[in-house]
Amino acid sequence: MRVVPKLALALFAGVFVVVAVFTAMSVRSEILLFDQDVRHDQRIVGVTAGAALAKTRMREDAVRLARRVDASREFMRVRFVSLGPSPDKDLKPLIALDKLPARGEWKQIVKPREVGGSADLLLTYVGAPVVDEPYGAIELSQPLASRAEYIWRGIWTWLTSSLAMVLVGGLTVALIGAKVVGQPVSQLIHATRQIAEGNRDVLQTIRRRDEFGELADALRSMSREIDAERSRTKSEAEARIRASEQLRHAERLTTLGKLASVLAHEIGTPLNVIAGHGKLIATGKMTPEAIAESASAIGEQSDRITRIVRRILDYARRRPARRTQLDAADAVRQAGALLRGLAEQRQVSLVLPERGGELMLDADPDQLQQAVTNLALNAIQASPPRGVVRITLSEIRGAENWVTISVHDAGPGIDSEVRERIFEPFFTTKPPGEGTGLGLTVVKDIVEEHGGFVEVVAGPAGGSVFTLCLPRSEKTDAG
């Protein structure tokens, strides 16, 4: 329910309660005043009639006088009665009294209505003895139905006037509230929704000199602060992204530096083969078939050199982040191809998964390759000669399906104290000049950016096992 109807209903309820209480108090007061007036009126009439009867001496005169007084009263009946033990039938009172009033004294009693009666009776007895009726008295009776009628007439009058006042006041509040409260509140609600949709200029049209104007000013100030905060947040986010990309690129270049000697070795072997076959062809002593074989060997070795250089350049090249569906085994094999020469140089066996096409991920191929390369490079460096570095793939099914890429090394393992800090930036256990302390930090950053996490545990046969846990892609090949 809106504010204006609430205000109107609150006014209705408040006025109704006040009027009801006032009416009840007024009715109570009017009842008391009416009773007092009726009692006083009967007492005055009775005492006056009694005083008049004091001048008479016979009962017939008293009866005639009472009848004349009765004829002059509209709602009150006046009779001369006998309060003696056995009065005549026509002088019998409406109610028997235990104590008789003396001359000029009076007594009032309310007689409850009888079965089938219309109202209670208010009775007043004033002592008025005469010669032939020593127990004579004036009886004044008046039904209290007139009191009820008077009270209800007052109640209906008060209720009618109160209802009219409530209606007029409620309509006034509704009209004023709609203009003073409802309209500005609706404008502010509309403006707030427009601000949420990006329209910051909608508040410029609201200019008031009341509390709603102050609220509009506060909303304008808040809107400006939101714009400034959004711009600041966007700038900081872009700066973090640039810093993260620079960090990852720096780590790639560091890895390439470590692979430089291996690159020279891998390129040197096919160059020697090319040079040898070229010299043989230059002698001019080879048969056409041998020349063709040498040319084919030169072509194969040239293609080999091209693949090695392209692999190194692809790894070093900075590309924008892009998510796509890929096979986890492809990222592992690309990292293995990049590091196989280094593994052979250090006499370490690098074992890669053979299967593929089953464990799909929604990931950036370059970032995922960098994460796997960093872990595999650390594993190769940590393993002794003739050690084995094994990269395995598996799947964890449950409420969420995960793909795990685990790198097992044959090194001495990691102490628990070191394990708690290995993902901290610039923390390294390698000798100076051999590690930047950023490799595992980059790995953790890449995996968390893809909605996963990194675990490290001791290997079952020694060494350590680093595991990348990434959400499995739910898309089909067709999707």
C-alpha positions in Angstrom: 0.0 0.0 0.0 1.3 3.5 -0.9 2.0 6.2 1.6 -1.0 8.5 0.8 -3.6 5.8 1.4 -1.8 4.8 4.6 -2.0 8.4 5.8 -5.7 8.7 4.9 -6.5 5.4 6.7 -4.4 6.5 9.7 -6.4 9.7 9.8 -9.7 7.9 9.5 -8.7 5.5 12.3 -7.4 8.3 14.6 -10.4 10.5 14.1 -12.8 7.6 14.5 -11.1 6.6 17.8 -11.1 10.2 19.1 -14.7 10.7 18.1 -15.8 7.3 19.6 -14.1 8.2 22.9 -15.6 11.7 22.9 -19.0 10.3 22.0 -18.9 7.7 24.8 -17.9 10.4 27.3 -20.5 12.8 26.0 -23.2 10.1 26.2 -22.2 9.3 29.7 -22.3 12.9 30.7 -25.7 13.4 29.0 -27.1 10.4 30.8 -26.1 11.8 34.1 -27.4 15.2 33.3 -30.7 13.7 32.0 -31.2 11.7 35.1 -30.4 14.6 37.3 -32.9 16.8 35.3 -35.7 14.1 35.5 -35.1 13.5 39.2 -35.0 17.2 39.9 -38.1 17.9 37.8 -40.1 15.1 39.6 -38.9 16.3 43.0 -39.9 19.9 42.3 -43.3 18.9 40.9 -43.9 16.6 43.8 -42.8 19.0 46.5 -44.9 21.7 44.9 -47.9 19.5 44.6 -47.4 18.3 48.2 -47.3 21.9 49.4 -50.6 22.6 47.6 -52.2 19.5 49.1 -51.2 20.8 52.6 -54.1 23.3 52.3 -56.7 20.6 51.6 -58.3 18.5 54.2 -60.2 15.9 52.3 -59.0 13.0 50.1 -61.3 14.0 47.2 -59.8 17.4 47.1 -56.3 15.9 47.0 -57.2 13.6 44.2 -58.7 16.4 42.1 -55.6 18.6 42.7 -53.3 15.7 41.6 -55.3 15.2 38.4 -55.0 18.9 37.5 -51.2 18.7 38.0 -51.1 15.4 35.9 -53.0 17.1 33.1 -50.3 19.8 32.9 -47.4 17.4 32.5 -46.6 15.7 29.1 -44.4 12.8 30.1 -45.0 12.6 33.8 -48.0 11.0 35.5 -49.1 12.5 38.9 -51.5 10.7 41.3 -52.7 11.0 44.9 -52.1 7.5 46.5 -52.3 5.9 49.9 -49.2 4.3 51.3 -51.1 2.6 54.1 -51.3 -1.1 54.7 -54.5 -1.7 52.8 -55.3 1.2 50.5 -58.3 1.5 48.2 -57.9 0.1 44.7 -57.9 3.5 43.0 -55.3 4.8 45.6 -53.0 1.9 45.4 -49.3 2.9 44.6 -47.3 1.3 41.8 -44.8 0.0 44.4 -44.9 -0.6 48.1 -42.5 1.4 50.4 -40.9 0.1 53.5 -40.6 3.5 55.0 -43.2 6.2 54.5 -42.1 9.8 53.8 -43.4 12.4 56.2 -45.2 15.5 54.9 -43.0 17.4 52.5 -40.4 14.6 52.4 -39.7 12.7 49.2 -38.3 9.4 48.0 -37.3 8.2 44.5 -37.2 4.7 43.3 -36.6 3.1 39.8 -39.0 0.3 39.1 -37.6 -2.2 36.6 -39.7 -2.9 33.6 -42.2 -5.7 33.8 -42.4 -8.5 31.3 -43.8 -7.0 28.2 -43.2 -3.5 29.4 -41.5 -0.8 27.3 -39.2 0.8 29.9 -38.2 1.3 33.5 -40.2 3.7 35.6 -38.7 6.5 37.8 -41.1 6.9 40.8 -41.1 9.8 43.3 -43.2 9.8 46.4 -43.8 13.0 48.4 -45.6 12.7 51.8 -49.0 14.6 51.6 -51.4 13.2 54.4 -55.0 14.6 54.7 -57.6 14.2 57.3 -59.3 11.1 56.0 -56.1 9.6 54.5 -53.2 9.9 57.0 -50.9 7.9 54.7 -51.6 10.0 51.6 -48.7 10.9 49.2 -48.1 12.3 45.8 -46.9 9.7 43.3 -45.0 10.9 40.3 -44.0 8.3 37.6 -42.1 8.7 34.3 -41.0 6.0 31.9 -37.3 6.1 31.2 -37.9 5.3 27.5 -37.7 9.0 26.8 -34.2 9.0 28.2 -33.1 6.2 25.9 -34.6 8.0 22.9 -32.9 11.1 23.9 -29.5 9.3 24.3 -29.8 7.5 20.9 -30.7 10.7 19.2 -27.6 12.3 20.6 -25.5 9.3 19.6 -26.7 9.4 16.0 -26.1 13.1 15.8 -22.6 12.8 17.1 -21.9 9.8 14.8 -23.2 11.6 11.7 -21.2 14.7 12.4 -18.1 12.6 13.2 -18.5 10.6 10.0 -18.8 13.7 7.9 -15.7 15.2 9.6 -13.7 12.0 9.0 -14.7 11.9 5.3 -13.9 15.5 4.7 -10.6 15.2 6.6 -9.7 12.0 4.8 -10.4 13.4 1.4 -8.4 16.5 2.3 -5.5 14.4 3.4 -5.7 12.2 0.4 -5.7 15.2 -2.0 -2.9 17.0 -0.2 -0.9 13.8 0.3 -1.1 13.0 -3.4 0.2 16.4 -4.3 2.7 16.9 -1.5 3.9 13.3 -0.9 2.7 11.0 -3.6 3.8 13.0 -6.6 7.4 13.7 -5.4 7.8 10.1 -4.2 6.7 8.8 -7.6 9.2 11.1 -9.3 12.0 9.9 -7.0 11.1 6.3 -7.5 11.2 6.8 -11.3 14.5 8.7 -11.0 16.0 5.9 -9.0 15.1 3.3 -11.6 16.5 5.5 -14.3 19.8 5.9 -12.4 20.0 2.1 -12.1 19.6 1.9 -15.9 22.4 4.4 -16.4 20.6 7.7 -16.9 22.3 10.1 -14.5 20.6 13.3 -15.7 17.1 12.4 -14.7 17.4 14.1 -11.3 18.2 17.5 -12.8 14.5 18.1 -13.4 13.6 17.7 -9.7 13.9 21.0 -7.9 12.0 21.4 -4.6 12.5 23.3 -1.4 11.4 20.6 1.1 12.6 17.3 2.4 12.1 15.7 -1.0 14.3 18.3 -2.6 17.0 17.4 0.0 16.5 13.7 -0.9 16.9 14.5 -4.6 20.1 16.5 -3.9 21.4 13.5 -1.9 20.5 11.2 -4.8 22.3 13.5 -7.2 25.4 13.4 -5.0 25.2 9.7 -4.7 24.9 9.3 -8.5 28.0 11.4 -9.0 29.9 9.4 -6.4 28.7 6.1 -8.1 29.9 7.4 -11.5 33.3 8.4 -9.9 33.6 5.0 -8.2 32.7 3.1 -11.3 35.3 5.0 -13.3 37.9 4.4 -10.5 36.9 0.7 -10.3 37.1 0.3 -14.0 40.5 2.0 -14.2 41.8 -0.2 -11.3 40.4 -3.3 -12.9 42.1 -2.5 -16.2 45.3 -1.7 -14.4 45.2 -5.1 -12.6 44.5 -6.9 -15.8 47.5 -5.1 -17.5 49.7 -5.9 -14.5 48.6 -9.5 -14.5 49.3 -9.8 -18.2 52.7 -8.2 -17.8 53.5 -10.5 -14.9 52.5 -13.6 -17.0 54.4 -12.4 -20.0 57.5 -11.7 -17.8 57.2 -15.3 -16.5 57.0 -16.6 -20.0 60.2 -14.8 -21.0 61.8 -16.2 -17.8 60.9 -19.7 -18.9 62.2 -19.0 -22.4 65.5 -17.8 -20.9 65.8 -21.2 -19.1 65.0 -22.9 -22.4 67.6 -20.9 -24.4 70.4 -23.4 -24.2 68.0 -26.3 -25.0 66.7 -24.3 -28.0 70.3 -24.0 -29.3 70.8 -27.7 -28.9 67.5 -28.7 -30.5 68.2 -26.4 -33.5 71.9 -27.3 -33.7 71.2 -31.0 -34.4 69.0 -30.5 -37.5 71.4 -27.7 -38.7 74.3 -30.2 -38.7 72.2 -32.7 -40.6 71.3 -30.0 -43.2 75.0 -28.9 -43.5 76.1 -32.5 -44.0 73.7 -33.3 -46.7 74.4 -29.9 -48.4 78.1 -30.7 -48.5 77.4 -34.1 -50.0 75.4 -32.6 -52.7 78.0 -30.0 -53.3 80.6 -32.7 -54.1 78.7 -33.6 -57.3 79.5 -37.3 -56.8 76.1 -38.3 -55.7 73.6 -40.2 -57.8 70.3 -38.6 -58.6 68.5 -40.9 -56.2 71.0 -40.0 -53.3 70.6 -36.3 -54.1 66.8 -36.7 -53.9 67.2 -38.4 -50.5 69.5 -35.7 -49.2 67.1 -33.0 -50.4 64.3 -34.7 -48.6 66.3 -34.9 -45.4 67.2 -31.2 -45.7 63.5 -30.4 -46.1 62.5 -32.5 -43.1 65.1 -31.0 -40.9 64.2 -27.5 -42.1 60.5 -28.2 -41.1 61.7 -29.5 -37.7 63.6 -26.2 -37.1 60.5 -24.2 -38.2 58.3 -26.1 -35.7 60.8 -25.6 -32.9 61.0 -21.8 -33.6 57.3 -21.5 -34.1 56.6 -23.3 -30.8 59.0 -21.0 -28.9 57.5 -17.8 -30.6 53.9 -18.9 -29.9 54.7 -19.4 -26.3 56.5 -16.0 -26.0 53.9 -14.0 -28.0 51.4 -12.0 -26.0 47.8 -12.5 -27.0 44.5 -11.2 -25.6 42.7 -13.5 -23.3 40.2 -15.7 -25.0 38.1 -18.5 -23.7 37.3 -21.5 -25.9 36.4 -25.1 -25.6 39.6 -27.2 -25.7 40.9 -30.7 -24.8 42.9 -30.7 -21.6 45.3 -33.3 -23.2 46.2 -30.8 -25.9 47.4 -28.2 -23.4 49.5 -30.9 -21.7 51.0 -32.2 -24.9 51.9 -28.6 -26.0 53.7 -28.0 -22.7 55.4 -31.4 -23.1 56.6 -30.6 -26.6 58.1 -27.3 -25.3 59.9 -28.9 -22.4 60.9 -32.2 -23.8 64.4 -31.0 -24.9 65.1 -29.6 -21.4 64.0 -32.9 -19.8 66.4 -34.8 -22.1 69.2 -32.4 -21.3 68.7 -33.0 -17.5 68.2 -36.7 -18.1 64.7 -36.7 -16.8 61.9 -38.7 -18.4 58.7 -36.7 -19.2 55.6 -38.9 -19.3 52.5 -37.4 -20.9 48.9 -38.7 -21.1 48.1 -40.5 -24.4 44.4 -40.1 -24.5 42.5 -37.0 -25.6 39.2 -35.7 -26.7 37.4 -36.7 -23.5 38.1 -34.1 -20.9 37.0 -30.8 -22.3 37.6 -27.4 -20.6 36.3 -23.8 -21.2 39.7 -22.0 -21.0 42.2 -19.8 -22.6 44.7 -22.1 -24.4 47.7 -19.9 -23.9 47.1 -19.3 -20.2 46.4 -23.0 -19.5 49.5 -24.0 -21.4 51.5 -21.5 -19.4 50.2 -22.9 -16.1 51.0 -26.5 -17.1 54.4 -25.4 -18.4 55.3 -23.7 -15.2 54.5 -26.7 -13.1 56.2 -29.1 -15.4 59.3 -26.9 -15.6 59.5 -26.8 -11.8 59.0 -30.6 -11.6 61.9 -31.2 -14.1 64.2 -28.9 -12.2 63.3 -30.6 -8.9 63.8 -34.1 -10.2 67.3 -35.8 -10.1 68.9 -37.4 -13.2 67.0 -40.5 -14.4 64.0 -39.3 -12.5 60.5 -39.4 -14.0 58.1 -36.4 -14.3 54.6 -37.7 -15.0 51.6 -35.6 -16.0 48.2 -37.2 -15.6 44.6 -36.3 -16.4 41.5 -37.4 -14.5 37.9 -36.5 -13.8 36.0 -35.9 -10.5 32.3 -36.3 -10.8 29.8 -35.0 -8.3 27.5 -31.9 -7.9 30.1 -30.2 -10.1 32.3 -32.0 -12.5 36.0 -31.2 -12.4 39.0 -32.0 -14.7 42.3 -32.4 -12.9 45.8 -32.0 -14.3 48.4 -33.5 -12.0 52.2 -33.0 -12.2 54.2 -35.7 -10.3 57.9 -35.0 -9.7 60.7 -37.2 -8.3 62.2 -34.5 -6.2 62.9 -34.5 -2.4 59.4 -33.1 -1.6 58.3 -29.9 0.1 58.4 -29.1 3.8 55.1 -28.2 5.4 56.4 -24.7 6.3 57.5 -24.1 2.7 54.3 -25.6 1.3 52.2 -22.8 3.1 54.2 -20.1 1.3 55.0 -21.5 -2.1 52.2 -19.5 -3.8 53.3 -16.2 -2.3 54.7 -13.7 -4.9 58.5 -13.7 -5.1 58.9 -16.6 -2.6 61.4 -19.2 -4.0 63.6 -21.9 -2.6 65.9 -21.8 -5.7 69.4 -20.3 -5.6 69.7 -16.6 -6.6 69.4 -16.1 -10.4 67.5 -19.4 -11.0 64.0 -18.4 -9.9 61.8 -15.3 -9.8 59.3 -16.6 -7.2 56.5 -15.8 -9.6 55.9 -19.1 -11.4 53.5 -20.7 -8.9 51.9 -17.3 -8.3 51.0 -17.0 -11.9 49.7 -20.6 -11.9 47.4 -20.0 -9.0 46.2 -16.7 -10.6 45.4 -18.4 -13.9 43.6 -21.3 -12.3 41.5 -19.2 -10.0 40.6 -16.9 -12.9 39.2 -20.0 -14.6 37.0 -20.9 -11.6 39.4 -23.6 -10.3 42.0 -24.1 -7.6 45.5 -25.6 -7.1 46.4 -28.3 -4.6 49.9 -29.6 -3.6 50.5 -32.8 -1.7 53.3 -35.2 -1.1 53.7 -37.9 -3.7 52.9 -41.6 -2.8 56.4 -42.6 -3.7 58.1 -39.4 -2.7 58.4 -36.0 -4.4 55.4 -33.7 -4.7 52.2 -33.7 -6.7 50.7 -30.3 -8.0 47.1 -30.6 -9.2 45.1 -28.1 -11.2 41.4 -28.5 -10.6 39.3 -26.9 -13.3 35.5 -27.0 -14.1 34.7 -29.4 -16.9 33.0 -28.0 -19.9 29.3 -29.0 -20.1 29.0 -28.0 -23.8 28.8 -30.7 -26.4 31.0 -30.8 -29.4 28.1 -29.5 -31.5 27.4 -26.7 -29.1 
